[in-house]
Amino acid sequence: MSSVNHEIDYEIFGEEMQYVEIELDPQEAVVAEAGSFMMMDTDIKMDTIFGDGSNQDNGVLGKLFSAGKRLLTGESLFMTAFLNSGYGKKKVSFASPYPGKIIPIDLTEFGGRFICQKDAFLCAAKGVTIGIEFSKRLGRGLFGGEGFIMQKLEGDGLAFVHAGGTTAKKVLAVGEVLKVDTGCIIGFSKDIDYDIEFIGGIKNTVFGGEGLFYASLKGPGTVFIQSLPFSRLASRVWAAAPKGGGKDRGEGSILGGLGDILDGDNRF
């Protein structure tokens, strides 16, 4: 059986702020999230498309459905396709949005389907379908938080996802269970049985400092974990940002928020 998706070659550069360089043969293409483009050779044609480009020959309704799936995950209606319109091999590169790692996902190794966080996808061979993973369990919808809305990548080509901090790959045996903070999930293979569970206990809820829910992942299958989800990084940066009308006591302030109250910066 021949491959449906474009077959692309790649190389990943860097350590903490990585970028992936993709080599395209003539008429090969890659699709990427808007804003991830870094650089490209001449003769590569860039085009904005509805959805993921996997069903551009299915008419207006097909294009709208593809774009609508992305809208449900909070992503843009549009993606960017990069096509090698020249005669020789050409290269195009895509950069990480924040410190972390770029992980190549060969969909043929995962049975043609991989589930990932809604903001993890970076780019993929044209033909890979990027859609929403619909949950059949009510608990995920009501309580899943940042880990509830997942994307699914389908096809037989290469896709690239981005993760924050250090990454871990866990291969779960049949019946083996891994409990993970919902934000720390990068993605997992299609056979993983996942659910959202309440941590429970009033002390955990009020004083624990963690989220109220975690993901329970049950094997068999493969799970990818990240140590620093962007939501956690953003919340720490926001918490450390100077408050109170622009006054800044410096990083080493002992008083912190208490000082704001004492000098009248907090108004009620």
C-alpha positions, 0 to 999 in steps of 0.5 A, spaced: 500 500 500 502 506 497 503 512 502 497 517 502 501 523 505 507 526 503 514 523 505 518 528 508 525 528 510 527 532 516 533 534 521 532 537 528 537 543 531 538 546 537 537 544 545 533 548 549 530 552 543 529 547 537 527 548 530 526 543 525 528 543 518 524 539 513 527 537 506 522 537 500 522 533 494 519 537 488 511 537 489 512 535 496 509 539 501 508 540 509 503 544 513 504 548 519 501 552 524 501 560 523 506 563 526 511 557 526 515 559 520 522 560 521 526 560 514 525 557 507 529 556 500 527 559 494 522 556 490 518 554 496 511 556 495 507 559 501 499 558 501 494 560 507 489 554 507 482 552 510 483 547 515 489 542 515 489 541 507 488 534 507 481 534 504 482 540 499 479 536 493 472 535 497 469 542 495 467 547 500 463 543 505 469 539 506 474 545 507 469 548 512 468 542 516 476 541 516 477 548 518 471 547 523 474 542 527 480 546 528 476 552 531 473 547 536 480 546 539 481 553 539 486 554 534 486 558 527 481 556 522 487 557 517 494 553 516 500 555 512 502 550 506 509 550 504 510 547 497 516 545 493 515 548 486 522 547 484 526 542 481 531 540 486 530 539 493 528 545 498 528 546 505 523 549 510 524 550 517 519 551 523 521 554 530 519 552 537 514 557 540 518 557 547 523 553 550 522 545 550 523 539 545 520 538 538 518 531 537 517 527 531 511 522 530 511 517 525 504 516 525 505 509 521 508 507 528 502 508 532 497 505 527 495 511 523 493 515 529 496 519 535 492 524 540 496 530 543 494 536 547 491 542 543 497 546 543 502 541 541 502 541 534 507 544 530 507 542 523 506 535 519 507 532 512 501 534 507 495 529 508 496 528 515 489 530 518 489 534 524 482 534 528 479 534 534 478 528 539 471 527 541 470 524 548 465 519 550 465 520 557 462 526 561 467 527 566 472 529 561 468 535 558 466 537 565 472 537 569 478 536 564 480 543 564 486 544 560 487 537 558 480 536 556 480 538 549 485 534 545 487 533 538 488 527 533 493 526 528 491 521 523 495 519 517 501 515 515 506 521 514 510 525 519 508 530 524 511 534 529 509 536 536 512 541 541 513 540 548 515 544 554 521 543 558 524 536 559 520 530 555 519 523 557 516 517 553 513 512 557 511 505 554 505 502 558 503 495 559 496 492 558 493 494 564 498 499 567 496 506 569 500 512 569 497 518 573 499 525 570 497 532 571 493 534 565 497 540 562 503 535 562 501 530 557 504 531 550 500 526 547 499 518 547 497 512 542 490 511 540 490 504 544 491 508 551 484 508 555 484 515 558 480 519 563 480 525 568 479 524 575 478 528 581 484 528 586 479 529 592 480 531 599 479 538 602 486 539 604 488 537 597 483 542 594 485 548 598 492 547 600 495 542 595 497 547 590 496 543 584 490 542 579 483 539 582 484 534 576 489 529 573 489 524 567 489 517 568 492 513 562 491 506 562 495 501 557 497 498 553 500 504 549 505 509 549 505 516 552 509 522 552 510 527 558 512 534 558 515 537 565 513 544 563 507 546 560 506 553 557 500 554 561 504 553 568 510 557 565 505 563 563 502 563 570 509 563 574 511 569 569 504 572 571 505 571 578 512 574 578 510 580 574 511 587 577 504 589 580 501 596 582 501 601 577 508 599 574 512 600 581 517 595 581 521 593 587 526 589 583 527 581 583 529 580 590 523 584 594 522 581 601 515 584 602 512 582 595 505 583 595 505 585 602 509 591 600 504 593 595 499 593 601 503 597 606 505 603 601 498 603 598 498 600 591 492 596 593 486 600 592 479 597 594 
